[in-house]
Amino acid sequence: MAELTALESLIEMGFPRGRAEKALTLTGNQGIEAAMDWLMEHEDDPDVDEPLATPLGHILGREPTPLEPGSPEGPAPTAGEGKPVLSEEERQEQTKRMLELVAQKQREREEREEREALERERQRRRQGQELTVARQRLQEDEMRRAAEERRREKAEELAARQRVREKIERDKAERAKKYGGTVGPQPSPPATEPGPVPSSPSQEPPTKREYDQCRIQVRLPDGTSLTQTFRAREQLAAVRLYVELHRGEEPGGGQDPVQLLSGFPRRAFSEADMERPLQELGLVPSAVLIVAKKCPG
């Protein structure tokens, strides 16, 4: 049975003649399968139907000879010249084989594209899972840090309360030792024993209680208030810094420096007072301060 040429087979399968010739030329005339692979791969190219700009001889760096195809002095041999003519039945059978080959190439291409699409979907899902895990880890880290901060603040608060209780117990013990009574809320003199009341000059006045903690309530201009416990020996500047860090944002975005005033009697604290301890300013064990905006000078 006579075989169709590769060019004839491609034309018989429905490919344009110019596209078929271009595919055979660019694949080095290695056969119909190589040409079909090229056609399937470049079928969507915008210049797939454009003819080759340079003849083969020009590509190789020489002019085509009169015996070569594309020579202006010698016409190219016609397709199928010197070959026996195929019968209609042979032509249909060969066309059928070519169409089956085309269908096989098309299936292979679809399977390859499907595999690539599945791989892209797997990569997308994997990246989404990695992003979700990273977000969960970030949230867990933030929650852990917040819990540690709450535990630290709770421990500091408990320690401060313990120091206050210990200070109260020491004061009670000192009073009991000094006045010869037992530790209690307040020692009461015996009522059954009559006797002369000791004169006031011979009785020493009770010592003034020393506090190491100071509870300050600060009233803000918007009506809200802040409450915080400071050490008695801390400077008033620590209270002002606390207020500046915790007061809300003011309209306009700017934050003016604050002026601290005592509640009663009304007194404005100066910059020199900011360097003095709370104990020295008479703000121990508790006090109420008022915040007023400091007018720019």
ZADO-1210 file (C-alpha; in nm, 4 decimals, padded with zeros to 6 digits):
<atoms>
<atom x="00.0000" y="00.0000" z="00.0000" code="MET" pos="1"/>
<atom x="00.1372" y="00.3410" z="-00.0942" code="ALA" pos="2"/>
<atom x="00.1803" y="00.5847" z="00.1940" code="GLU" pos="3"/>
<atom x="00.0856" y="00.9496" z="00.1911" code="LEU" pos="4"/>
<atom x="00.3652" y="01.1974" z="00.2498" code="THR" pos="5"/>
<atom x="00.3766" y="01.3735" z="00.5865" code="ALA" pos="6"/>
<atom x="00.2551" y="01.6975" z="00.4266" code="LEU" pos="7"/>
<atom x="-00.0331" y="01.5217" z="00.2519" code="GLU" pos="8"/>
<atom x="-00.1302" y="01.3405" z="00.5713" code="SER" pos="9"/>
<atom x="-00.1417" y="01.6639" z="00.7675" code="LEU" pos="10"/>
<atom x="-00.3492" y="01.8349" z="00.4967" code="ILE" pos="11"/>
<atom x="-00.5784" y="01.5316" z="00.4820" code="GLU" pos="12"/>
<atom x="-00.6305" y="01.5593" z="00.8579" code="MET" pos="13"/>
<atom x="-00.7559" y="01.9173" z="00.8190" code="GLY" pos="14"/>
<atom x="-00.4474" y="02.1266" z="00.8928" code="PHE" pos="15"/>
<atom x="-00.3879" y="02.4279" z="00.6645" code="PRO" pos="16"/>
<atom x="-00.1135" y="02.3716" z="00.4119" code="ARG" pos="17"/>
<atom x="00.0964" y="02.6675" z="00.5286" code="GLY" pos="18"/>
<atom x="00.0759" y="02.5584" z="00.8932" code="ARG" pos="19"/>
<atom x="00.1647" y="02.1975" z="00.8007" code="ALA" pos="20"/>
<atom x="00.4655" y="02.3039" z="00.5935" code="GLU" pos="21"/>
<atom x="00.5828" y="02.5315" z="00.8751" code="LYS" pos="22"/>
<atom x="00.5528" y="02.2490" z="01.1315" code="ALA" pos="23"/>
<atom x="00.7501" y="02.0054" z="00.9112" code="LEU" pos="24"/>
<atom x="01.0193" y="02.2640" z="00.8426" code="THR" pos="25"/>
<atom x="01.0668" y="02.3687" z="01.2049" code="LEU" pos="26"/>
<atom x="01.0823" y="02.0067" z="01.3236" code="THR" pos="27"/>
<atom x="01.3477" y="01.9197" z="01.0638" code="GLY" pos="28"/>
<atom x="01.1156" y="01.6853" z="00.8687" code="ASN" pos="29"/>
<atom x="01.1462" y="01.4240" z="01.1419" code="GLN" pos="30"/>
<atom x="00.8055" y="01.2762" z="01.0716" code="GLY" pos="31"/>
<atom x="00.4397" y="01.3389" z="01.1143" code="ILE" pos="32"/>
<atom x="00.4369" y="01.2804" z="01.4916" code="GLU" pos="33"/>
<atom x="00.6972" y="01.5507" z="01.5560" code="ALA" pos="34"/>
<atom x="00.5069" y="01.7890" z="01.3294" code="ALA" pos="35"/>
<atom x="00.1787" y="01.7082" z="01.5047" code="MET" pos="36"/>
<atom x="00.3403" y="01.7702" z="01.8452" code="ASP" pos="37"/>
<atom x="00.4538" y="02.1110" z="01.7226" code="TRP" pos="38"/>
<atom x="00.1090" y="02.1918" z="01.5815" code="LEU" pos="39"/>
<atom x="-00.0668" y="02.0896" z="01.9042" code="MET" pos="40"/>
<atom x="00.1765" y="02.2904" z="02.1154" code="GLU" pos="41"/>
<atom x="00.1594" y="02.6076" z="01.9052" code="HIS" pos="42"/>
<atom x="-00.2016" y="02.6010" z="01.7883" code="GLU" pos="43"/>
<atom x="-00.2847" y="02.9044" z="02.0048" code="ASP" pos="44"/>
<atom x="00.0161" y="03.1116" z="01.8959" code="ASP" pos="45"/>
<atom x="-00.0894" y="03.4364" z="01.7235" code="PRO" pos="46"/>
<atom x="00.1727" y="03.3882" z="01.4475" code="ASP" pos="47"/>
<atom x="00.1155" y="03.0177" z="01.3868" code="VAL" pos="48"/>
<atom x="-00.0170" y="03.0805" z="01.0338" code="ASP" pos="49"/>
<atom x="00.2521" y="03.3285" z="00.9355" code="GLU" pos="50"/>
<atom x="00.4954" y="03.1817" z="00.6800" code="PRO" pos="51"/>
<atom x="00.8624" y="03.1471" z="00.7546" code="LEU" pos="52"/>
<atom x="01.0398" y="03.4737" z="00.6779" code="ALA" pos="53"/>
<atom x="01.3607" y="03.3154" z="00.5392" code="THR" pos="54"/>
<atom x="01.4019" y="03.0092" z="00.3141" code="PRO" pos="55"/>
<atom x="01.5945" y="02.7137" z="00.4461" code="LEU" pos="56"/>
<atom x="01.9030" y="02.7967" z="00.2435" code="GLY" pos="57"/>
<atom x="01.9171" y="03.1442" z="00.3909" code="HIS" pos="58"/>
<atom x="01.8913" y="03.0012" z="00.7410" code="ILE" pos="59"/>
<atom x="02.1950" y="02.7820" z="00.6719" code="LEU" pos="60"/>
<atom x="02.3931" y="03.0820" z="00.5478" code="GLY" pos="61"/>
<atom x="02.3806" y="03.0077" z="00.1737" code="ARG" pos="62"/>
<atom x="02.1572" y="03.0640" z="-00.1237" code="GLU" pos="63"/>
<atom x="01.9361" y="02.7720" z="-00.2262" code="PRO" pos="64"/>
<atom x="02.0615" y="02.5816" z="-00.5308" code="THR" pos="65"/>
<atom x="01.8424" y="02.5287" z="-00.8325" code="PRO" pos="66"/>
<atom x="01.7818" y="02.1707" z="-00.7237" code="LEU" pos="67"/>
<atom x="01.6655" y="02.2631" z="-00.3695" code="GLU" pos="68"/>
<atom x="01.3043" y="02.3449" z="-00.2836" code="PRO" pos="69"/>
<atom x="01.2370" y="02.7173" z="-00.2729" code="GLY" pos="70"/>
<atom x="01.4967" y="02.7985" z="-00.5452" code="SER" pos="71"/>
<atom x="01.3707" y="03.0630" z="-00.7866" code="PRO" pos="72"/>
<atom x="01.5322" y="02.8698" z="-01.0767" code="GLU" pos="73"/>
<atom x="01.3773" y="02.5369" z="-00.9995" code="GLY" pos="74"/>
<atom x="01.0169" y="02.4805" z="-00.8909" code="PRO" pos="75"/>
<atom x="00.9588" y="02.2646" z="-00.5879" code="ALA" pos="76"/>
<atom x="00.8469" y="01.9141" z="-00.6654" code="PRO" pos="77"/>
<atom x="00.4786" y="01.8612" z="-00.6210" code="THR" pos="78"/>
<atom x="00.3530" y="01.6553" z="-00.3307" code="ALA" pos="79"/>
<atom x="00.3266" y="01.2896" z="-00.4199" code="GLY" pos="80"/>
<atom x="00.5223" y="01.3222" z="-00.7461" code="GLU" pos="81"/>
<atom x="00.6549" y="00.9836" z="-00.8514" code="GLY" pos="82"/>
<atom x="00.4364" y="00.8004" z="-00.5987" code="LYS" pos="83"/>
<atom x="00.1496" y="00.5719" z="-00.6931" code="PRO" pos="84"/>
<atom x="-00.1946" y="00.7216" z="-00.6475" code="VAL" pos="85"/>
<atom x="-00.3839" y="00.5867" z="-00.3470" code="LEU" pos="86"/>
<atom x="-00.7228" y="00.4344" z="-00.3889" code="SER" pos="87"/>
<atom x="-01.0150" y="00.5882" z="-00.2048" code="GLU" pos="88"/>
<atom x="-01.0218" y="00.3009" z="00.0431" code="GLU" pos="89"/>
<atom x="-00.6495" y="00.3304" z="00.1139" code="GLU" pos="90"/>
<atom x="-00.6772" y="00.7057" z="00.1549" code="ARG" pos="91"/>
<atom x="-00.9676" y="00.6680" z="00.4020" code="GLN" pos="92"/>
<atom x="-00.7786" y="00.4057" z="00.6042" code="GLU" pos="93"/>
<atom x="-00.4669" y="00.6174" z="00.6243" code="GLN" pos="94"/>
<atom x="-00.6737" y="00.9220" z="00.7185" code="THR" pos="95"/>
<atom x="-00.8416" y="00.7180" z="00.9892" code="LYS" pos="96"/>
<atom x="-00.5028" y="00.6258" z="01.1353" code="ARG" pos="97"/>
<atom x="-00.3952" y="00.9862" z="01.1288" code="MET" pos="98"/>
<atom x="-00.7141" y="01.0998" z="01.2999" code="LEU" pos="99"/>
<atom x="-00.6659" y="00.8370" z="01.5693" code="GLU" pos="100"/>
<atom x="-00.3136" y="00.9685" z="01.6194" code="LEU" pos="101"/>
<atom x="-00.4473" y="01.3223" z="01.6486" code="VAL" pos="102"/>
<atom x="-00.7077" y="01.2092" z="01.9021" code="ALA" pos="103"/>
<atom x="-00.4379" y="01.0311" z="02.1010" code="GLN" pos="104"/>
<atom x="-00.2208" y="01.3433" z="02.1045" code="LYS" pos="105"/>
<atom x="-00.5217" y="01.5496" z="02.2118" code="GLN" pos="106"/>
<atom x="-00.5961" y="01.3095" z="02.4995" code="ARG" pos="107"/>
<atom x="-00.2343" y="01.3158" z="02.6107" code="GLU" pos="108"/>
<atom x="-00.2407" y="01.6950" z="02.6104" code="ARG" pos="109"/>
<atom x="-00.5665" y="01.7074" z="02.8103" code="GLU" pos="110"/>
<atom x="-00.4310" y="01.4563" z="03.0628" code="GLU" pos="111"/>
<atom x="-00.1137" y="01.6620" z="03.1012" code="ARG" pos="112"/>
<atom x="-00.3122" y="01.9821" z="03.1523" code="GLU" pos="113"/>
<atom x="-00.5363" y="01.8051" z="03.4048" code="GLU" pos="114"/>
<atom x="-00.2332" y="01.6816" z="03.6003" code="ARG" pos="115"/>
<atom x="-00.0867" y="02.0333" z="03.5991" code="GLU" pos="116"/>
<atom x="-00.4183" y="02.1793" z="03.7189" code="ALA" pos="117"/>
<atom x="-00.4361" y="01.9231" z="04.0010" code="LEU" pos="118"/>
<atom x="-00.0789" y="02.0036" z="04.1033" code="GLU" pos="119"/>
<atom x="-00.1560" y="02.3766" z="04.1095" code="ARG" pos="120"/>
<atom x="-00.4640" y="02.3103" z="04.3243" code="GLU" pos="121"/>
<atom x="-00.2600" y="02.0974" z="04.5665" code="ARG" pos="122"/>
<atom x="-00.0010" y="02.3742" z="04.5944" code="GLN" pos="123"/>
<atom x="-00.2732" y="02.6325" z="04.6562" code="ARG" pos="124"/>
<atom x="-00.4295" y="02.4211" z="04.9306" code="ARG" pos="125"/>
<atom x="-00.0918" y="02.3498" z="05.0868" code="ARG" pos="126"/>
<atom x="-00.0066" y="02.7214" z="05.0931" code="GLN" pos="127"/>
<atom x="-00.3488" y="02.7963" z="05.2448" code="GLY" pos="128"/>
<atom x="-00.2934" y="02.5372" z="05.5174" code="GLN" pos="129"/>
<atom x="00.0534" y="02.6759" z="05.5928" code="GLU" pos="130"/>
<atom x="-00.0920" y="03.0276" z="05.6175" code="LEU" pos="131"/>
<atom x="-00.3666" y="02.9048" z="05.8521" code="THR" pos="132"/>
<atom x="-00.1129" y="02.7272" z="06.0733" code="VAL" pos="133"/>
<atom x="00.1039" y="03.0402" z="06.0847" code="ALA" pos="134"/>
<atom x="-00.1947" y="03.2522" z="06.1881" code="ARG" pos="135"/>
<atom x="-00.2911" y="03.0035" z="06.4585" code="GLN" pos="136"/>
<atom x="00.0638" y="03.0031" z="06.5947" code="ARG" pos="137"/>
<atom x="00.0652" y="03.3833" z="06.5999" code="LEU" pos="138"/>
<atom x="-00.2666" y="03.3914" z="06.7880" code="GLN" pos="139"/>
<atom x="-00.1428" y="03.1286" z="07.0348" code="GLU" pos="140"/>
<atom x="00.1757" y="03.3290" z="07.0954" code="ASP" pos="141"/>
<atom x="-00.0265" y="03.6457" z="07.1569" code="GLU" pos="142"/>
<atom x="-00.2628" y="03.4645" z="07.3958" code="MET" pos="143"/>
<atom x="00.0327" y="03.3099" z="07.5799" code="ARG" pos="144"/>
<atom x="00.2026" y="03.6475" z="07.6189" code="ARG" pos="145"/>
<atom x="-00.1227" y="03.8038" z="07.7402" code="ALA" pos="146"/>
<atom x="-00.1695" y="03.5232" z="07.9950" code="ALA" pos="147"/>
<atom x="00.1883" y="03.5612" z="08.1173" code="GLU" pos="148"/>
<atom x="00.1381" y="03.9365" z="08.1530" code="GLU" pos="149"/>
<atom x="-00.1822" y="03.8817" z="08.3549" code="ARG" pos="150"/>
<atom x="-00.0058" y="03.6297" z="08.5797" code="ARG" pos="151"/>
<atom x="00.2828" y="03.8707" z="08.6336" code="ARG" pos="152"/>
<atom x="00.0494" y="04.1578" z="08.7213" code="GLU" pos="153"/>
<atom x="-00.1486" y="03.9314" z="08.9546" code="LYS" pos="154"/>
<atom x="00.1696" y="03.8164" z="09.1264" code="ALA" pos="155"/>
<atom x="00.2865" y="04.1756" z="09.1703" code="GLU" pos="156"/>
<atom x="-00.0514" y="04.2743" z="09.3132" code="GLU" pos="157"/>
<atom x="-00.0492" y="03.9823" z="09.5563" code="LEU" pos="158"/>
<atom x="00.3068" y="04.0651" z="09.6598" code="ALA" pos="159"/>
<atom x="00.2101" y="04.4271" z="09.7228" code="ALA" pos="160"/>
<atom x="-00.0876" y="04.3209" z="09.9341" code="ARG" pos="161"/>
<atom x="00.1338" y="04.0827" z="10.1269" code="GLN" pos="162"/>
<atom x="00.3821" y="04.3613" z="10.1990" code="ARG" pos="163"/>
<atom x="00.0985" y="04.5821" z="10.3259" code="VAL" pos="164"/>
<atom x="-00.0319" y="04.3052" z="10.5522" code="ARG" pos="165"/>
<atom x="00.3167" y="04.2395" z="10.6862" code="GLU" pos="166"/>
<atom x="00.3614" y="04.6105" z="10.7518" code="LYS" pos="167"/>
<atom x="00.0307" y="04.6217" z="10.9408" code="ILE" pos="168"/>
<atom x="00.1301" y="04.3216" z="11.1507" code="GLU" pos="169"/>
<atom x="00.4667" y="04.4790" z="11.2345" code="ARG" pos="170"/>
<atom x="00.2962" y="04.8020" z="11.3367" code="ASP" pos="171"/>
<atom x="00.0597" y="04.6089" z="11.5633" code="LYS" pos="172"/>
<atom x="00.3460" y="04.4195" z="11.7216" code="ALA" pos="173"/>
<atom x="00.5425" y="04.7381" z="11.7792" code="GLU" pos="174"/>
<atom x="00.2433" y="04.9084" z="11.9430" code="ARG" pos="175"/>
<atom x="00.1776" y="04.6053" z="12.1622" code="ALA" pos="176"/>
<atom x="00.5418" y="04.5942" z="12.2677" code="LYS" pos="177"/>
<atom x="00.5520" y="04.9646" z="12.3334" code="LYS" pos="178"/>
<atom x="00.2329" y="04.9879" z="12.5364" code="TYR" pos="179"/>
<atom x="00.2599" y="04.6457" z="12.7005" code="GLY" pos="180"/>
<atom x="-00.0627" y="04.5115" z="12.5518" code="GLY" pos="181"/>
<atom x="-00.1459" y="04.2313" z="12.3181" code="THR" pos="182"/>
<atom x="-00.1702" y="04.2569" z="11.9455" code="VAL" pos="183"/>
<atom x="-00.5192" y="04.3703" z="11.8619" code="GLY" pos="184"/>
<atom x="-00.7180" y="04.6385" z="11.6888" code="PRO" pos="185"/>
<atom x="-00.6794" y="04.8959" z="11.9708" code="GLN" pos="186"/>
<atom x="-00.5634" y="04.8377" z="12.3311" code="PRO" pos="187"/>
<atom x="-00.8264" y="04.9547" z="12.5808" code="SER" pos="188"/>
<atom x="-00.7281" y="05.0650" z="12.9346" code="PRO" pos="189"/>
<atom x="-00.8612" y="04.8535" z="13.2233" code="PRO" pos="190"/>
<atom x="-01.1841" y="05.0001" z="13.3618" code="ALA" pos="191"/>
<atom x="-01.1907" y="04.8136" z="13.7002" code="THR" pos="192"/>
<atom x="-00.8795" y="04.9618" z="13.8479" code="GLU" pos="193"/>
<atom x="-00.9370" y="05.3130" z="13.9765" code="PRO" pos="194"/>
<atom x="-00.6353" y="05.5255" z="13.9930" code="GLY" pos="195"/>
<atom x="-00.5004" y="05.8572" z="13.8991" code="PRO" pos="196"/>
<atom x="-00.4968" y="05.9299" z="13.5333" code="VAL" pos="197"/>
<atom x="-00.1391" y="05.9844" z="13.4202" code="PRO" pos="198"/>
<atom x="-00.0670" y="06.3328" z="13.3081" code="SER" pos="199"/>
<atom x="-00.0314" y="06.3874" z="12.9366" code="SER" pos="200"/>
<atom x="00.3313" y="06.5062" z="12.9474" code="PRO" pos="201"/>
<atom x="00.4426" y="06.1735" z="13.0996" code="SER" pos="202"/>
<atom x="00.2696" y="05.9698" z="12.8240" code="GLN" pos="203"/>
<atom x="00.4460" y="05.9590" z="12.4864" code="GLU" pos="204"/>
<atom x="00.2209" y="06.0120" z="12.1846" code="PRO" pos="205"/>
<atom x="00.1836" y="05.7163" z="11.9466" code="PRO" pos="206"/>
<atom x="00.4274" y="05.7122" z="11.6609" code="THR" pos="207"/>
<atom x="00.3023" y="05.8127" z="11.3196" code="LYS" pos="208"/>
<atom x="00.2340" y="05.5173" z="11.0971" code="ARG" pos="209"/>
<atom x="00.4669" y="05.4733" z="10.8027" code="GLU" pos="210"/>
<atom x="00.3148" y="05.3664" z="10.4688" code="TYR" pos="211"/>
<atom x="00.5108" y="05.2264" z="10.1803" code="ASP" pos="212"/>
<atom x="00.2168" y="05.2247" z="09.9368" code="GLN" pos="213"/>
<atom x="00.0108" y="05.5126" z="09.8040" code="CYS" pos="214"/>
<atom x="-00.3213" y="05.4770" z="09.6210" code="ARG" pos="215"/>
<atom x="-00.3777" y="05.7659" z="09.3819" code="ILE" pos="216"/>
<atom x="-00.7064" y="05.8390" z="09.2010" code="GLN" pos="217"/>
<atom x="-00.6729" y="06.0790" z="08.9074" code="VAL" pos="218"/>
<atom x="-00.9767" y="06.2533" z="08.7633" code="ARG" pos="219"/>
<atom x="-00.9503" y="06.3391" z="08.3939" code="LEU" pos="220"/>
<atom x="-01.1088" y="06.6417" z="08.2227" code="PRO" pos="221"/>
<atom x="-01.3628" y="06.4205" z="08.0382" code="ASP" pos="222"/>
<atom x="-01.5089" y="06.2933" z="08.3672" code="GLY" pos="223"/>
<atom x="-01.3347" y="05.9544" z="08.3725" code="THR" pos="224"/>
<atom x="-01.0789" y="05.8577" z="08.6318" code="SER" pos="225"/>
<atom x="-00.7648" y="05.6464" z="08.6672" code="LEU" pos="226"/>
<atom x="-00.6625" y="05.4623" z="08.9826" code="THR" pos="227"/>
<atom x="-00.3178" y="05.3193" z="09.0480" code="GLN" pos="228"/>
<atom x="-00.1014" y="05.2225" z="09.3455" code="THR" pos="229"/>
<atom x="00.2471" y="05.3742" z="09.3701" code="PHE" pos="230"/>
<atom x="00.5299" y="05.3418" z="09.6177" code="ARG" pos="231"/>
<atom x="00.5333" y="05.6130" z="09.8822" code="ALA" pos="232"/>
<atom x="00.8867" y="05.7148" z="09.7885" code="ARG" pos="233"/>
<atom x="00.8107" y="05.7488" z="09.4161" code="GLU" pos="234"/>
<atom x="00.8222" y="06.0958" z="09.2708" code="GLN" pos="235"/>
<atom x="00.5118" y="06.2818" z="09.1580" code="LEU" pos="236"/>
<atom x="00.6547" y="06.2688" z="08.8068" code="ALA" pos="237"/>
<atom x="00.5719" y="05.8962" z="08.8017" code="ALA" pos="238"/>
<atom x="00.2022" y="05.9797" z="08.8491" code="VAL" pos="239"/>
<atom x="00.2135" y="06.2364" z="08.5688" code="ARG" pos="240"/>
<atom x="00.3846" y="05.9855" z="08.3370" code="LEU" pos="241"/>
<atom x="00.1207" y="05.7238" z="08.4176" code="TYR" pos="242"/>
<atom x="-00.1582" y="05.9700" z="08.3314" code="VAL" pos="243"/>
<atom x="00.0061" y="06.0715" z="08.0037" code="GLU" pos="244"/>
<atom x="00.0401" y="05.7058" z="07.9011" code="LEU" pos="245"/>
<atom x="-00.3147" y="05.5997" z="07.9924" code="HIS" pos="246"/>
<atom x="-00.5373" y="05.8949" z="07.9125" code="ARG" pos="247"/>
<atom x="-00.7427" y="05.8707" z="07.5936" code="GLY" pos="248"/>
<atom x="-00.6734" y="06.0369" z="07.2616" code="GLU" pos="249"/>
<atom x="-00.7928" y="06.3980" z="07.2481" code="GLU" pos="250"/>
<atom x="-00.9800" y="06.5455" z="06.9477" code="PRO" pos="251"/>
<atom x="-00.7383" y="06.6770" z="06.6934" code="GLY" pos="252"/>
<atom x="-00.4786" y="06.4060" z="06.7584" code="GLY" pos="253"/>
<atom x="-00.2509" y="06.6184" z="06.9797" code="GLY" pos="254"/>
<atom x="-00.1639" y="06.5422" z="07.3399" code="GLN" pos="255"/>
<atom x="-00.1017" y="06.8452" z="07.5620" code="ASP" pos="256"/>
<atom x="00.1093" y="06.8091" z="07.8763" code="PRO" pos="257"/>
<atom x="-00.0943" y="06.7688" z="08.1916" code="VAL" pos="258"/>
<atom x="-00.1106" y="06.9846" z="08.5022" code="GLN" pos="259"/>
<atom x="-00.1779" y="06.8011" z="08.8297" code="LEU" pos="260"/>
<atom x="-00.3918" y="06.9651" z="09.0971" code="LEU" pos="261"/>
<atom x="-00.4736" y="06.8445" z="09.4451" code="SER" pos="262"/>
<atom x="-00.8397" y="06.7973" z="09.5259" code="GLY" pos="263"/>
<atom x="-00.8735" y="06.9761" z="09.8623" code="PHE" pos="264"/>
<atom x="-00.7313" y="07.2140" z="09.9397" code="PRO" pos="265"/>
<atom x="-00.6852" y="07.3085" z="09.5732" code="ARG" pos="266"/>
<atom x="-00.3178" y="07.3291" z="09.4848" code="ARG" pos="267"/>
<atom x="-00.1317" y="07.3260" z="09.1540" code="ALA" pos="268"/>
<atom x="00.1854" y="07.1210" z="09.1597" code="PHE" pos="269"/>
<atom x="00.4905" y="07.2849" z="09.0036" code="SER" pos="270"/>
<atom x="00.7744" y="07.1305" z="08.8078" code="GLU" pos="271"/>
<atom x="00.9827" y="07.1341" z="09.1253" code="ALA" pos="272"/>
<atom x="00.7100" y="06.9305" z="09.2995" code="ASP" pos="273"/>
<atom x="00.7450" y="06.6647" z="09.0292" code="MET" pos="274"/>
<atom x="01.0840" y="06.5714" z="09.1749" code="GLU" pos="275"/>
<atom x="00.9492" y="06.5304" z="09.5285" code="ARG" pos="276"/>
<atom x="00.8277" y="06.1942" z="09.6644" code="PRO" pos="277"/>
<atom x="00.4568" y="06.1343" z="09.7211" code="LEU" pos="278"/>
<atom x="00.5172" y="06.0862" z="10.0929" code="GLN" pos="279"/>
<atom x="00.6710" y="06.4293" z="10.1248" code="GLU" pos="280"/>
<atom x="00.3835" y="06.5930" z="09.9365" code="LEU" pos="281"/>
<atom x="00.1293" y="06.4490" z="10.1826" code="GLY" pos="282"/>
<atom x="-00.0333" y="06.2158" z="09.9276" code="LEU" pos="283"/>
<atom x="00.0161" y="05.8986" z="10.1390" code="VAL" pos="284"/>
<atom x="-00.1688" y="05.6663" z="10.1951" code="PRO" pos="285"/>
<atom x="-00.4285" y="05.7864" z="09.9412" code="SER" pos="286"/>
<atom x="-00.5142" y="06.0984" z="09.7498" code="ALA" pos="287"/>
<atom x="-00.7334" y="06.2340" z="09.4723" code="VAL" pos="288"/>
<atom x="-00.5689" y="06.4422" z="09.2002" code="LEU" pos="289"/>
<atom x="-00.7265" y="06.6405" z="08.9184" code="ILE" pos="290"/>
<atom x="-00.5832" y="06.6707" z="08.5694" code="VAL" pos="291"/>
<atom x="-00.6140" y="07.0047" z="08.3918" code="ALA" pos="292"/>
<atom x="-00.4680" y="07.0940" z="08.0558" code="LYS" pos="293"/>
<atom x="-00.1545" y="07.3027" z="08.0836" code="LYS" pos="294"/>
<atom x="-00.1997" y="07.6132" z="07.8756" code="CYS" pos="295"/>
<atom x="00.0890" y="07.6628" z="07.6314" code="PRO" pos="296"/>
<atom x="00.3118" y="07.9443" z="07.7417" code="GLY" pos="297"/>
</atoms>
